[in-house]
Amino acid sequence: MRSLERETGMLLAGETACCSVTVAQCHLLLEMEARGTSNLQELADALALDKSTLSRTVDSLVREGWAERRADPSNRRKVSLSLTASGQEKCNHINAKCDDEYRSLLARIPADKHALILEAVGSIAHAMEEARKEKAESGNGGSPLCCAR
């Protein structure tokens, strides 16, 4: 598992570097793409981050022209966040690069094992998500399992 974690980290760093985004920006862009218009608290909850931490990443997306903030005319304290057309293009580019990378990885594995691997990866991802949510609910902030020490 640790080997998989290291390799995934290095792979993600390479993927985001080629897309000219940080890992944090990448996660936020893809979450915004999946959710559509949302607010800072919803995104912070989904990404298991503090609002203040996430706000800095949102600021960077706004500066790049990939996201926009819109105040609710009836309540100026309510601000919605959404991708711009440029932000959607960036998401499309990230998704295409990642899809290519994972197709390339699967091509190195015998085709008769693909279904088994995809099922196992789905199970691991689900278990990791549950563990992260439980840690977040317990007040541990959803820290990574092996890096929380």
N, C-alpha and C positions, 0 to 999 in steps of 0.2 A: 504494500500500500504506500509506503514512504517513497519507494522508487517511482510509483505512478504519480504521486504528488509532486515530486521534483520535476519529472519529465513534463507534467501538465503545466507547471509553473513556467518552465523554460519555453514550452511551446506557446503559451499565452503571451509571454513577454515578446517573443518574436512576431506573433500575429499582430499584436497591438502596435508594435514598433513600425511594422510595414504599413499600418493604417494611420500613422501619425496621431495616435491617441494613447493616453496612459491606461493602465488596467482599470483604474477607478472610472475614468471617462467611458471606457468600453462597457463596463457593467451597467453604468447609469444610462448610457445611450440605448442599450438593448432592452433594459427594463422599461424605459420610456416608450420605446417602440412597441413593446408587448402590451403596455397598459393604455396607451393613448394619453389624452389629457388627464393629468392627475395633480396632486399637490405634494409639497415637500414631505409632509408627514407620511403619506401613503408610500412614497418612494423610500423614505428612511426605514419604514417598517419592512418593506419588501426586501431591502438590501441589508437589513440588520445593522444599520449605521445610525449614529447620532445625527440629529438634524443639523447641528453646526458643522459637522464634518462633511455631510452631504451638500450643504449649502455652498461650501467652497468649490466643490466639483461642479455644481450647477452653475456657479459664477463663471467657471472656466468654459463651460459649454456655451453659455450666453455670449461670452467674449469672442468665441470662435464662430458664432453665428449658427450653431447647431441646435440651440434651444431658445425658447422665449418664455418670458413671464408675462402673465396677463392678470391685472387686478380686476376683481369682481366690481362692477360699477355700483352695485348696491351695498357692498361691504368691502372697502379698500384693504382690510386686513386679510381677506381671502385672496390668495394668489394661485393661479393655475399655471402649470408647467407643461409645455408641449414641444415636440420637435419642430424645427423649421424644415423647409424643403431640403436645405443643405444638410440638416441633421439626418433626415431620412435617407439621403444619398450616402452619407457616411455609414449609416446602419447597413444599407444594402451592400456597400463595399466590404464592411467587416464580415457580414454573413457569408458573402461569396468567398472571401479568403478563408474563413474558418471551414466552410463546407468543403472547399478544395483540399484543405489540409487533412480533414478527417477522411475524405475519400481516399487520399493518398495513403493514409495510415491503414485503412481497411484493405487496400490493394496489396499490402504486405502480408496479409493474413489469409489463409485458405478460405475460399468462399463458403464452404460448408460450416464454418465456425462463426460467420458474421451474425446470425440470429442469436446464437448463444452469447456472444460478446455484447451485443446491443442490449439483450435482456439483463445481463449481469451489470453493465454500466448503469442502466436505468435503476436497478435495485440499489446499487451503491449510492447513486445520486439521491434517491428517495431517502435512504437511511441517513445520509449526511444532512439532508435538509431537515429531517425530523430532529436529529441531534442538535443542529444549530438553533432551531426554534425552541427546543426544550431549554437549552443553555440561555437563550435570550430571555425566556420567560422566568427563569430562575435568578436572573440578575447578573449572570456571568457574561452578558453581552454577546453571546454567540461566537466566542473566540474559537479559532481552529483547535481541533482536538489535540494535536501534537505540539502546537506552538503556544499553548496557553500557559505553559510552565514558566 
